[in-house]
Amino acid sequence: MSCSVRAKTRLGMESNLSVHEVLNTFDTLSEILLLLPPEETYKLILVSKRWLQIISSPFFRHAYLARWKPNFHLIGFFISNTSYVGKKHVERVRRPRSESSMPLLSTSSLGDEVETSGALKKLGYYIDSSNGVLLCGRHPKAYYLWDPVTRKQHKIPRHRVHFEEVCMSLITEDCPVEGFSYKVVRGECVSYAAQSSKVRVEIYSSKTTTWSYSELACNEAVSLTPWTAGRVIKGVVYWYATGGKVAIYDTEDEEKRIDVIKLPKTFNYDEQVLGESSDGCLQYGWSNKSVMEIWELEKVGEVLEWSIQFKVNFKAMWRLNPVESARFSTRTKETQLLAFFNQNSDSVFIRCDSHICVFDVKTQRVEEVQYQGRGSSFVWDYCKVLPYFQLSWPCCSSSLLEEGNI
């Protein structure tokens, strides 16, 4: 073999070796994988144990979600009937034995498994969810966190302060260093006549494993609305308040304040929902028999202001969807806004009788959502229908939920 041939062979071996080293370096390979879309990156966990280790690491997951827009998968719709929870015993409605305490209208295979497993019967009533983890329980006796994927639950230690009526929210965090953690936030709800400029709250933190009590100051009298579906966006809790307002509480604010802002439009018996937009802002939607409006809370300078995103006339909407309109008998049945998608401003859920549909804002098209549980005994008009999402990929591992399986 000539010298030139041996030199080329040696250079080729060195070149191949450098490529191999690059593909086994955590930082370099992570940077390469971060450039790939989720549908491609997910498949690469099968390449080797090394690649699986990198893609499954909290550091990579955190960086990936910062670069790529999260993709959520609809598991189903939980039915929440607040007539059965809270309130004084003499005012509380007794739930019929034939009715499940936490009905789930499943839209996925995971939802089917959860519904048929019987696990929901042991967890009480639905309260809230965050990143796929459920907060449920029987007020005021016990609250649980449950992960439907791992089937693991965690009983939250009993709170120290009793609130007759509450609104509650769940905050979950996935830190690349500390891993999975969560907070359960309880806010006391008092009658409109007893409202004051202070709101009592209690927070349980998985980091401290204790409840902490605070009195939040407000620049005006405020009364939270009990057992209504609030919203959590980046650690900030949004709860409905009486008088057509929404209360805003930043759980990381050391000043212990709660602010309120007037909702853009509120009428008795209208449907109202809160959500998170694609750019991380609070969304507010309402509907009556004829129209639906979606608003977004934007920060203009140092002031929060509502900005209308779109308004839809239901009759005009159904004229653009004649097939669905005829099938759902929309002339004789009322249409209403049901819920927002998770971190999505392009579509909303609407309902016509027992039909749940997706309305696409851009195309104005309506598509029915197929779900299990049409024979359920609940009354739609007295229940809140809440979509339940799981982060498709990459999802966090709720390792704290390890007390037991259901």
C-alpha positions in Angstrom: 0.0 0.0 0.0 1.4 3.4 -1.0 2.0 6.2 1.5 -0.8 8.3 0.0 -3.3 5.5 0.3 -2.3 4.8 4.0 -2.7 8.6 4.7 -6.1 8.7 3.2 -7.2 5.6 5.2 -5.9 7.1 8.4 -7.7 10.4 7.7 -10.9 8.5 7.0 -10.6 6.6 10.3 -10.0 9.9 12.2 -12.9 11.5 10.5 -15.3 8.6 11.3 -14.0 8.7 14.9 -14.7 12.4 15.3 -18.3 11.9 14.0 -18.8 9.1 16.4 -17.6 11.2 19.3 -19.8 14.1 18.3 -22.9 11.9 18.2 -22.1 10.6 21.7 -21.5 14.1 23.2 -24.5 15.2 25.3 -24.4 18.9 24.5 -23.7 18.5 20.8 -26.2 15.8 20.2 -28.8 17.7 22.2 -28.3 20.8 20.0 -28.8 18.7 16.9 -32.0 17.0 18.3 -33.4 20.3 19.4 -33.6 21.3 15.7 -35.9 18.3 14.8 -39.8 18.5 15.1 -41.5 16.3 17.8 -42.7 13.7 15.3 -39.1 13.0 14.3 -37.3 13.4 17.6 -39.7 11.0 19.4 -38.7 8.1 17.0 -35.0 8.6 17.7 -35.3 7.1 21.2 -35.1 3.7 19.5 -31.6 4.5 18.1 -29.6 3.6 21.2 -29.7 3.7 25.0 -27.6 6.8 24.9 -30.0 8.7 22.7 -32.9 7.5 24.8 -31.1 8.8 27.9 -30.5 12.2 26.3 -34.0 12.7 24.9 -35.6 11.5 28.2 -33.5 13.8 30.4 -35.2 16.8 32.2 -32.7 19.2 30.7 -33.5 18.2 27.1 -37.3 18.2 27.8 -37.1 21.7 29.3 -35.0 23.1 26.4 -37.2 21.3 23.8 -40.4 22.8 25.2 -38.8 26.3 25.3 -38.0 26.0 21.5 -41.0 24.1 20.2 -44.7 24.9 20.8 -46.2 22.2 23.1 -48.6 19.8 21.5 -51.5 18.6 23.6 -53.6 15.6 23.1 -57.3 15.6 24.1 -58.1 12.7 26.5 -61.7 13.5 27.1 -64.1 15.9 28.9 -64.7 15.8 32.7 -68.1 16.7 33.9 -68.2 18.9 37.0 -71.5 19.4 38.9 -70.8 21.9 41.7 -74.3 21.2 43.2 -72.7 18.2 45.0 -69.6 19.9 46.5 -69.2 22.7 49.0 -72.1 24.5 50.4 -73.7 23.9 53.8 -75.1 20.4 54.3 -78.7 21.6 54.2 -78.2 23.3 50.8 -76.1 20.6 49.1 -77.8 18.4 46.5 -77.4 14.7 47.0 -75.8 12.9 44.0 -77.9 10.0 42.6 -76.3 6.6 43.0 -76.6 6.1 39.2 -74.5 9.1 38.5 -70.7 9.0 38.7 -68.9 11.5 41.0 -66.4 12.3 38.2 -67.9 11.4 34.8 -65.4 11.4 31.9 -66.5 11.6 28.2 -63.6 9.8 26.7 -62.2 10.8 23.3 -59.0 8.6 23.4 -57.7 5.2 24.2 -56.2 6.5 27.5 -59.6 8.0 28.4 -61.3 4.6 27.7 -58.8 2.9 30.0 -59.3 5.4 32.8 -63.0 5.3 32.5 -63.3 1.5 32.5 -60.7 1.0 35.2 -63.0 2.3 37.9 -60.2 4.5 39.4 -62.3 7.7 39.1 -64.9 6.3 41.5 -62.3 6.4 44.3 -61.0 9.9 43.8 -64.1 12.0 44.6 -64.9 15.0 42.4 -62.9 16.7 39.7 -61.4 20.1 40.8 -58.6 21.0 38.4 -55.8 19.6 36.2 -52.4 20.7 35.1 -50.1 19.1 32.5 -52.2 15.9 32.7 -52.1 15.6 36.5 -55.6 15.6 38.1 -56.6 17.4 41.4 -59.7 15.8 42.8 -61.2 15.0 46.2 -64.1 15.4 48.6 -64.2 18.9 50.2 -63.2 19.4 52.9 -62.1 16.0 53.9 -59.4 15.0 51.5 -57.7 16.1 48.2 -55.7 13.9 45.9 -53.3 14.2 42.9 -53.5 11.5 40.4 -51.6 10.7 37.2 -53.7 8.7 34.8 -50.6 7.6 32.8 -48.8 6.0 35.7 -52.0 5.3 37.8 -50.2 6.7 40.8 -51.9 9.0 43.4 -50.7 11.3 46.2 -52.9 12.3 49.1 -52.3 15.9 50.0 -51.9 16.5 53.8 -55.0 17.9 55.4 -55.2 21.7 55.3 -54.9 23.7 58.5 -57.5 26.4 57.9 -61.2 25.6 57.2 -63.0 27.5 54.4 -66.7 26.8 54.0 -66.6 27.7 50.3 -63.5 27.7 48.2 -62.1 28.0 44.7 -59.0 25.9 44.0 -56.3 25.6 41.4 -53.4 23.3 40.7 -50.0 24.5 39.6 -47.4 22.0 38.3 -43.8 22.8 37.5 -41.1 20.7 35.7 -37.7 22.1 36.5 -34.7 20.5 34.8 -32.8 20.5 38.1 -35.4 19.9 40.8 -37.8 17.8 38.7 -41.6 17.7 39.1 -43.2 19.8 41.8 -46.6 21.3 42.4 -48.8 23.7 44.4 -52.4 23.5 45.4 -54.0 26.9 45.9 -57.2 27.3 48.0 -58.9 30.7 48.1 -61.8 31.4 50.5 -65.1 32.5 49.0 -67.4 34.7 51.1 -70.8 36.1 50.3 -71.1 39.3 48.4 -72.4 41.0 51.5 -69.4 39.9 53.5 -66.8 40.9 50.9 -63.8 42.9 52.0 -60.4 44.1 50.6 -58.7 41.0 52.0 -58.8 37.4 50.6 -57.6 34.5 52.7 -55.7 31.8 50.8 -53.8 28.6 51.7 -51.1 27.0 49.5 -49.7 23.5 49.8 -46.2 23.2 48.2 -44.6 19.8 47.4 -41.2 21.4 48.0 -41.9 22.3 51.6 -44.6 19.5 52.2 -46.6 22.0 54.2 -49.6 24.4 53.9 -48.9 28.1 54.2 -51.6 30.7 55.1 -51.7 34.2 53.8 -54.1 37.2 53.7 -54.0 38.9 50.3 -54.6 42.6 50.1 -56.7 44.1 47.3 -57.3 47.7 46.3 -61.1 47.2 46.4 -63.6 44.9 48.0 -63.6 41.5 46.4 -65.6 38.2 46.7 -64.4 35.1 44.9 -67.0 32.9 43.2 -66.9 29.4 44.7 -66.3 26.2 42.7 -65.8 27.9 39.4 -63.2 26.8 36.8 -60.3 29.2 37.1 -57.1 29.3 35.0 -53.4 29.1 35.8 -50.9 30.7 33.4 -47.2 30.7 34.3 -47.8 30.5 38.0 -50.5 33.2 38.0 -54.0 32.1 39.2 -57.1 33.6 37.6 -60.4 33.2 39.5 -63.9 34.5 38.8 -65.1 37.1 41.3 -68.6 38.5 41.9 -69.7 41.6 40.1 -68.5 40.4 36.7 -64.8 40.5 37.5 -61.7 38.2 37.5 -59.2 38.1 40.4 -55.5 37.8 39.5 -53.1 36.2 42.0 -49.4 35.7 41.4 -48.3 33.0 43.8 -44.7 34.1 43.5 -45.4 37.7 44.5 -43.9 38.4 47.9 -46.2 41.5 48.4 -49.2 39.2 49.0 -51.6 41.0 46.7 -54.6 40.0 44.7 -55.8 42.3 41.9 -59.2 42.4 40.1 -60.2 43.5 36.6 -63.6 43.9 35.2 -64.6 41.4 32.5 -65.5 42.9 29.1 -69.0 41.6 29.0 -71.0 39.6 31.6 -74.7 38.9 31.6 -76.8 36.6 33.7 -77.1 33.0 32.5 -74.5 33.5 29.7 -71.8 30.9 29.3 -68.3 32.1 30.4 -64.9 30.4 30.1 -61.3 31.2 30.7 -58.3 29.9 28.8 -54.7 30.5 27.7 -53.9 31.9 24.3 -51.1 30.7 22.0 -48.9 33.6 23.3 -49.5 32.9 27.0 -52.2 35.5 27.7 -55.5 35.1 29.5 -58.5 34.4 27.2 -62.1 35.1 28.1 -65.1 33.9 26.1 -68.8 34.3 26.6 -71.8 33.3 24.5 -75.6 33.7 24.6 -78.2 32.2 22.3 -77.1 34.2 19.3 -73.4 35.2 19.5 -70.0 34.2 20.9 -67.2 36.6 21.7 -63.5 35.8 22.5 -61.3 38.4 24.3 -57.7 38.5 25.3 -56.1 40.3 28.3 -53.1 42.2 27.0 -50.6 44.4 28.8 -50.4 47.8 27.3 -47.5 49.6 29.0 -48.2 49.0 32.7 -52.0 48.6 32.3 -54.0 45.4 31.5 -56.6 45.9 28.8 -59.1 43.6 27.1 -58.8 43.2 23.4 -61.6 41.5 21.3 -60.2 38.7 19.1 -63.3 37.7 17.2 -67.1 37.6 17.3 -69.3 34.9 15.8 -73.0 34.9 15.0 -74.2 31.3 15.5 -76.8 31.4 12.7 -74.2 32.7 10.3 -71.7 30.0 11.5 -74.2 27.2 10.9 -75.1 28.5 7.4 -71.5 27.9 6.5 -71.8 24.3 7.8 -75.1 23.1 6.4 -74.5 19.4 6.8 -73.7 19.6 10.5 -76.5 22.1 11.0 -79.1 19.7 9.6 -77.7 16.8 11.5 -77.7 18.6 14.9 -81.1 20.3 14.3 -79.6 23.7 15.2 -82.8 25.5 14.4 -84.5 24.0 17.5 -81.4 23.6 19.8 -79.3 26.2 21.3 -75.5 26.6 20.6 -73.1 27.7 23.2 -69.4 28.2 23.9 -68.0 25.3 25.8 -64.3 25.6 26.4 -60.9 26.7 25.0 -58.2 24.5 23.7 -55.0 24.4 25.7 -52.6 27.2 24.6 -54.4 27.5 21.3 -56.1 30.6 19.9 -57.2 29.1 16.6 -60.1 26.8 17.8 -62.7 26.6 20.5 -65.1 23.9 21.7 -68.8 24.6 21.3 -71.9 22.5 22.2 -75.2 22.0 20.6 -77.4 19.8 22.8 -75.2 16.7 23.5 -73.0 17.3 20.4 -69.5 18.7 21.2 -67.8 20.3 18.2 -64.6 22.1 17.3 -65.0 25.5 15.7 -62.0 26.7 13.7 -61.7 30.5 13.8 -59.9 30.9 10.5 -61.9 28.5 8.3 -65.2 28.9 10.1 -65.7 25.2 9.9 -67.4 23.0 12.5 -66.2 19.4 13.2 -67.9 17.1 15.7 -65.9 15.5 18.4 -66.6 11.8 18.9 -66.7 10.7 22.5 -67.8 7.8 24.7 -70.6 8.3 27.3 -73.6 9.8 25.4 -75.9 7.8 27.6 -74.7 9.5 30.8 -77.4 10.6 33.2 -76.1 14.1 34.0 -78.0 17.3 32.9 -75.9 19.4 30.6 -77.4 22.7 31.6 -76.3 22.3 35.3 -72.8 21.0 34.7 -69.5 22.4 33.5 -67.8 20.4 30.8 -64.0 20.7 31.1 -61.6 19.4 28.4 -58.8 17.3 29.8 -55.4 17.4 27.9 -52.1 15.5 28.1 -48.9 16.9 26.8 -48.3 14.7 23.8 -44.5 14.8 24.0 -42.2 15.4 25.7 -44.1 14.9 28.9 -42.8 15.2 32.5 -42.7 12.4 35.0 -44.7 13.1 38.1 -42.4 11.1 40.3 -43.9 12.6 43.5 -47.1 10.7 43.0 -45.8 7.4 44.4 -48.0 6.7 47.4 -49.9 4.0 45.6 -51.7 2.8 42.5 -55.4 2.9 41.8 
